Amino acid sequence: MYDRAGPKSHGWKPHNYSDYDSGSESHPLMSSDASQTSRRSFGTTTFMFPDSETSDFESNPAKPVMTLVPSPRPRPLELYNASRRPFVYHANNLRKNDSSWEDQMSAITYNRFQYYSKLRTYALDDSALVIPNHVLPFTYFVPYISGSESKGDGKQGSLVTIFAVWNTIMGSSLLTMPWGVQNSGLLMGIVTIVMMGGLCLSTTHKILQVQMRHGKANSDGEVAELATLLLGRWAGYIAKLFSLLVLLGAVIVYWVLMSNFLYHSVDYIYETVTLTTSSEVNSSMTTPSVLCPRDETDGDIILNATLQLERPKSIYNKVWDLTTTVPIFLILIIGPLINFRSVTFFTKFNSLGTLSVMYTLLFVIIKSATFGINVDFINVTNIHFTPLFQATFPALSGMAALSFFIHNIIITIMRNNRNQENNTRDLSIAYLLVTLTYAFIGILFYVCFPLDKICISDNLLDNFQNWDPMTVIARVFLFFQLITVYPLIAFMLRSQFFMAVTGDVYPGLPHVLGFNTFVVIVCVLFAIFIPSIGTIIRYTGALCGLLYIFTLPILLHLASQRACGKTSLISTILHLSIPVIGAINLLAQFFV
């Protein structure tokens, strides 16, 4: 796709042009076709980032330029970037038959880089004409799958779309799913996961249907834009607010998890170096790597399950504490990463999310196979008693609301499906896979857990000793994976906030530092005083799910039906019952 040699432009060149030109060619201004190609080179705009005003070239055709008399060479401190024509490329010069679509896009990106670099060479301000970096490409959501390369239209097939939805929904909730099943009971846990998965699929599908009918005028828009169009500006503001709350809940959960993983990883290194791990515990325990961290269990369970020796409070234990000092020490690692203006580097580690899910599945399968089936539905005094129903099941329904949440970015992901007529099928398959994954992890670990079911922690890794090899690998691997994900989520949160408030995703370094400081303080406070990811996830899911899952899609659907003249009393009553379910789900969280 590189430019072919052609006739040289006869436009005017500045004085001593050879002093400035570092090797790039001089061409006529870009046509409108080339501008469209430039726009496609980065894919569509993601759900929270506006189009760059500097990423596209002018689409007006170039006008003839009269020959001018060169002016004297300006002083070094003056701006003279307007005294020469910018380097551009022609869309009709793409050698599509000689190279792959990826190579062509890479060449376009490189030429764009040359273009901005050449303009910045003549700018006094070093920050002028910096290549826009606030638009995350759609490929952030789509892991690479061998054999699924694009056909050249910038779209992807159904397989990649299904995997993108599955990969985006999967998150930290995977570690808490056994705890959710424990709060619901075995049978009620299965019912809750299936019903919440089906409800989230239904409301997500309604969003896509409304977008197909009314979102063509704003093809890059998301749910907030649809809400503004059909319900009014107030609905758009509320949608943006709750989208911010979802991201804030995510960064809080990630901070708690990173503090946990960092604490146990360093603690394992300390115990290995100082040889403080008790050999008697390793040799005498029936299930040596299993713990029961619940304080409310009885003495027999504590004695037979955990067998943890009380260690004296040394200087190390005072300095390195999970709920007091480690969340603060984590600032030294995460603080510099979230203040970068560009997060493009972190998008390169997107595949780590898929690998972490795969390792978690492998971890649960191997551990469950080692434990065997441990259930008893009759004898309530048996340590393996497995209730089918628990009155605290709303803990799982609140958690599942966030576990299945993808509503605020589903339009962006599905619009890049090559076959739009398959959106319903592909979305249904993706949600089916997500439901099966959650149910598999939660139920398998629950029925095989060798201790009292109440011992299951909201982070299943906390049920294993620090020295367990697979647990050590899981904690280290997940810690580095979250280090690459946290700056991206924090960047999305920051960009959405400043775009809604100031209209600029990067209003300045002082504003960004102040906002990031606030976010970090909130995360540290939660990690110190409420270090329970299960509690944080279920409250965040129930609150944000009330709007984004139970209410907003229903209101958009009813508004669309009214605009099309298809409303009916029965349909309206049935649909309005769904937000009531969401309100009951939120209220029930305070009684769990």
N, C-alpha and C positions, 0 to 999 in steps of 0.2 A: 504494500500500500504506500510505499515511499513515493515521493514526488518524482515524476519523469522530467527529464531535461526538456526545456521549452524555450521559446524566445524570451529574451531578457526584457524586463520592463524598461520603458523609456522615461519613466518618471524621474523627478529631480532627486539627486542624492546630496547629502550635506557635505560641507567642506571636509576634506581629508576623510572621506568615507572609509577608506581602508583602515584608518586608526580605530574605527568603531566596530566594523563588521568582523565578527569572530568566526565566520565560516558559514553562517546561514544564508540562504538564498533570499533574493528580493523578488516578490511576486505581487500581482494585482491583489486587491482586497478580496476577501472571501465572499463567495456567493451565498445565497440563502440555503442552497442544498448543503453546502459545506457546514453551514451553521447548524443544520439539523443533525448532521453526522456528528458534529462536536457534542451536541447535547446527548446523543445516544451513547457516546463513548463511556459515560459514567453510569448508564442505566437510569432508572427512574429515581425520583426523590423519595427518601424514606419518610416515615410517618411524622417525624417531628422536626425536620429540617427544611427550610425554604429553599427554593431554587437560588443558585448563586447568580448575582447580577454581573459577575465578571467571568463566568464560565462559558458564556455564549458570545459569539461575535455578532456584529451588526449584520442584519439581513438585507440592507439596501444595497443595490448594485453600485459599484464604484463609478464615480464620475470622472471624466477626462481631467487630467491635471496639467495645467499649463507650465511650461518650462520657466523657471525662475532663476534669478541671478543669485548665486550662493552668497550668503552673508558671512561675515568674519566668524571665525571659530569662537564660540562663547567661552566665558570663564568657567572653570571647573565646578563651581558651586551652583551654577544655573541649571535649570531643567531644560533639556533639549530633546526629550523623547518625542515631541510632536514634530520635529524637523526631519523625520524620516518615516518611511512606510514600514509598518510592522510585517514581520515574517508570518505568512499564512500558508495553508496547503489547500489543494483542490480535492473535493469529494469525488469528482469524476476521474481522478487519477488513481483510485484504489485498484490494485491488482488482485482482484478477488479470486481469480483463477489460479494465481501463483502461490498464494499463502492462505493459511487458515484464518478464520474470523478472529481468533484470539490474537494472532500476530498482527492483523490489521488494526485491532483496537489498541494494542501495545504501541504500534507505530504512531497512531493518532495521539495517544497520551504523551508520547515522547515529543511530538511536534508541538503539542500544547505547552509542554514544559519549556521548549525552546522559545516559544512565542512570549510567554510571561517573563522568562529570564532575560530576553533581549530588551523588553520594555523596561524592566526594573534596572537594567544597566544604566539607564539615563534618568533615573529618578533620584531626587535628593533625599527623600525620606526612605529609609531602608524597609519600612513596612508597606510601602506603596506597591500596588499591583501584585501582591503575594498570591500565589496560586490558591484558589478557594479550597478549603479543607473541611468546611462545616457540613458537607453533604456526604453522609456515609453511603457507599454504593450498595445496591440491593444484594450483591454477592455476600455481604456480611451475614445475611440470613440463610444462605444456601451453601452448605458444605460441598466440597468437590466429590463427585462420584465418578469413578472411572467408567468410561463408555457412555457417559451421558452428556457429551459435549453439545454445545448449542449449534444449531444449523445456520447461524448467521443473522438471525432476526432479533437477537438480544433477549429472546424468551427461552423458557425451559419446558421440558416435557412433564408429564404427569408424575413420573417417578421422582424427579427432583423436587417438584412442588410438594408432594406428599412427605418426603423426607425433610424438606425445609420446615413445614408446619410442625412435624413431630419433634425435630431438633430444637425449634424455637420454644415450644411449650415445655419441654423437659427442663427441669431446673433443680433447685435445692429441695423442692418438695419431695423428691424421690427418697431422700434420707429420712423424712418424717412420716412416710406413708405407713410403716408398721405401727408407729405410735398412734396414728389416726385410726387404724383398724382396732387397736387395743382399746381405744376410747369408745368405739362403736359396737364391738362384739363382732364375731366372725360373719354371721349372716347379714347383720345390719351394715357392716362395713362393705360387703359386696354390693348390697342394694344401693348404698349411698354413693359409692364410686360410679356405678353404672348410671344412676339417675342424674348425678351432677354432670357426668360426661355427656349424656344425651341432651340435657338442658343447655349446656354451653354450646354444643354443636348446633342446636336449633336457633339460638339467638345469634350466633356467629353467621349462620346461613342467612338469617333475615337481614343482617347488615350488608352482606354481599348482594342480596336481591334489591335492596334499596339503592345501593351504589349503581347497579346496572340500570335502574330506571331513572335516577335523578342525578347521578354523579358525573355524567359525561361532560358537563360544562366545566368541571374542575377535576380533570383526570388524575391529578397528583394529590388530591385531597384524601383525608381520612375521616374517621367518625366525627371529629369535632366540626369539620366543614359541612358534613351532611346534617348535623344537628343544627348548625347555624342556618342552613338553607331551608330546612323543613320545619324547624321548631322555633327558631329565633336566635338572636345573639346570646341570650341568657343561657340557652342550652349548650351553645358552643363553649362559653366560658366554663360552665360546670364540667363539661367533658374534658377540657384541658386541665382543670383543677384535679379531677380524680385520676387523670392519667399521670399527673405529677405525684399524687399520693401512692400510686402503684410503684412508680420508680423509686420513691423514697423508701417504701417498705422493702423493696428489693435490696437497696444499698445497705439498709440496716441489717437485714438477714445475712447478707454477705459479710458484713463487718463482724457479726457475732461468730459466723462460721470460720472466718479467717483467724480470729482470735483463738478459737478452739483448736484449729489445726496447728497453728503456730505454737501454742502452749504445749500441746502433747508431743509435737515433733522435737522441740528443744528439750522437753523433759525426758524423752527417750534417749536423746544424745547424752544428756547429763547423767542419766542412770547407767548408760553403757560405759561411759568414760570413768565414772566414779565407782562402778560396780555395786550400786545400791539396790539393784533388783533382787528380791528375795528368792533364793534358790529353793527354799522350802515350799514356798507358794507354788512354784512351777512344777514341783514334783509330787505334791500331795493333793492337788485339786482334781476333782473328777472331770470338770470342764474348765481347764486351766485358764482359758483366755476370756471367759465370760464374766461380766460384771453386772451388778444390780445397783445402779446409782440412786435409786429412789430412797429417800430418807424415811418415808412412811411405812416401809415394809417391816415385818416383824423380825425379832432377833434371830430366829432360825434361818430365815432367808439370808440375812446379812452374813451369818456365820458360814453357811454352806455354799453361798453363791459367790460372794465377793472375795472373802478371805484377804482383804486388803490390810496390810499392816500400817498402823499409825506411825508416820514418820515425824520426828521432832521438827519443830519450826526452826530450820537453819536460816542463815542469811539468804541462801539461794531461794528457799521457799517463800521468804518474805518479799524478795525482790521480784521473783517470777511467779506471779499469782494469776490464775485464770480470769478472775472477775474484778481485779483491782488494777494491776499494772500492765498486763499484756495488751489490753485494748488501747492503752496509751502508747506503749512501745510500737504498736502497729502503725501509728501516725508517721513514724520515721520512714517506713517503707512505702505506704500508700500516699502520703501527703504530696511528695514531688510528682507522682504519676498523674494525679487528677488535675494538675494545673497546666498540663500541656495544652497548647492551643489546637494541636492536631492529634487525633487518636488513630490515625491511619495505621500506625505500626501495630497497634493491638488487634486490629481486625485480622491480621495474618494468623492469629492463633485461634481462629474460630473452630477449627477441627478439634481442639482440646475439649470442647463441650461434648462433642459426640463420643470421644474416647472416654471421658469421665462417666458418661451414662453406661457405656459398654462395660467398663471396669466395675461399676457398682452392681450391674446385673451379674457379672461373673463372681464378684465377691459374695453376694447373697446366695447364689446357687451353690458355691463350694461350701460355705459355712452351713447352709441348711442341709446339704448332703451329709456333712459331718455330724450334725446334731440328730438327724432323723426326725420322724414325726413325733411330736409330744403334745397330744391333745387328750382331753377327758371331758365329755359333755355331761356327765352324770354326777360324779363325786365332787362336791364343791370344796371339800377339804383337801383334795389332791393338789399338789403344787402345779400340775399341768392342767388344771381346770380351765376350760375354754368356753366362756359365755357366748351365746349366739346374739344377744342383744344387751346393749348398755344404754342407760339414760343419758350418758354424756356424748351421744353420737353427733350432736351439732358441732363438736370440735372438728370432726372429719368433714362435715359439709362446709364449714367456713374455710377450712384449709383447702378443700377441693375447688372452691370458687377461684382461688388464686392459682392453684395447680393447673387448671384447665384454661387459664386466662390468656387470650391472644387477641382480644377483640379490638384493641386500639392500633394494631398493625396488620390485621388480616387482609385489608384491602390492598396494601402495598405488596404483600407476598403473592396473593392470588391474581393480581392484575398481570403478573409476569408469566402466568401459565399460558403456554402456546395455544392450547385448545380450551377456550373459555367455556365452551359448552360442557366440559368435564369438571367444572369447578365444584359442583355439588357432590359428585362422586369422589373426587380427590380429597375434598375436605372431610367427607364422611369416613373414608379409609384412614386418613391421618388421625382423626379423633378416635377411631376404633383402636388403632395401634397405641395411642397414648393411654387410653383406658385399660387396655390389656397390660401395658407396661406397669402402670401404677398398681393395678390389681395383683399382678404377678409378684412384684416386690413386696407389697404390703402383706398379702395373704401367706406367701411362702415363708417369709421370715417369722410371721406371727405363729403359724401352726408348728414350726420347727424349733422355736425358741425353747431352750432346755430349762429355763427357770420359770418362776411365777410370771404370768403375762403382764402383771402390773410393773414389772421391772424394765419393760421396753422403754428406751429413752426416745425423746423427740429427735435425737440425732443418733441413728443406729450404731454409728462408730463408737459412741460413748459406752456401749455395752461390751467393749473388748479392751483388754489390757494394752498398755503402751507398747509392750514388747512383742505383741502378736505381729508376725512379719507382714501379712496381708493388710492389716490395719495401718501399719507404719507406711507402707507404699501408698495406700489410699489417701491418708492424710497429707502426705507430702505432695502427691500428684494433684489433689483437689486444691491445695493451698496455692500452688503456682497457677492452676487454671483460673481460680478466682482472682488472682492478682491481675491477670490479663482481661478479665471480664469487668471487674469493678470500675476501672477508668472509663470503659465504654458506657456503662449504665450511668455513672456520674456525669459523663459528658452529655448523654441524652437528657438527663434531668436538668442540667445547667442550660442547655440549648433551648429546651422547651420553656423554661422559666423566663429567660431573658428575651426570647422571641415574643412571648405573650406580653411582657411588661414593657420592654424597650423597643421591640421590633428589630433587634440586632442580636445574633447568637453570641457575639463576643463584644460587649460594650466597652471593654477595657480591662487591663490586668487588676486594678484595685477592686472593681466589681466582682470579678471572677474569684479573687482571693477571699473576699468577704463572704460570697455565697458558699464556696467550698469549705471555708472555716465553719460556717453554720452547720452544713451537712455533716461534717466530721464530728462536731461536738454532739449532735443528735445521735449519731451512730455510737460514739463512745459511751454516752449516757445509757443507751439501751443495753450495750454489751456489759456494762457494769451492774446495772440495777435490774434489768429484765433479760438475762442471757438465755431465754428460751425461744428457739426459732419456731417451735410449734405454736406458741402463744402469739408471736408476732405475725406469723403467716395466717392464722385463722382470723385474727381481728382485721388485718389488712384485706384479706380476701372477702370477708363478710361485708366490710364497709364499701370497698370499691366495687365488689360484685353487685351490690345493691343497685348501683347506677349503671355500670358498664355491661353487666350480664342480665340482670332482672328487669331493669327499667328502660334505659335508653334505647336498646334495640326494639323493644315493644312499642315505645312511643314513635320511633322512626317508622316502624311497620304500619302502625295505625295512621300516621300522617300520610304515608305513601298511598295507603288504601283509600283514604279520603280524597287525595288528589286525583286518584284514578276513578273515583266514584264507585268503589267496591266495598264500602263499609256495611256492616250488619251488626245488629244489637248483640246477637249471640257471640259473634267473633270478638267484638269489643269486650264483652264481659269475661270471656275465657282468657283473652290476652292480658287484661288488667289484673287477673288473679296471679299472674307470674310475679309482678313487683311486690305483691303482698307476701308471697313466699320468701322473697329476698329480705323483706323487712323482718319477718319472723326469724329468719336465719341469723340476721344481725343481732336481734334482741336476745336470742337464745345463747349467744356467746358469753353473755354476762352471768349466766346461770350454770356454766360448765365448771 
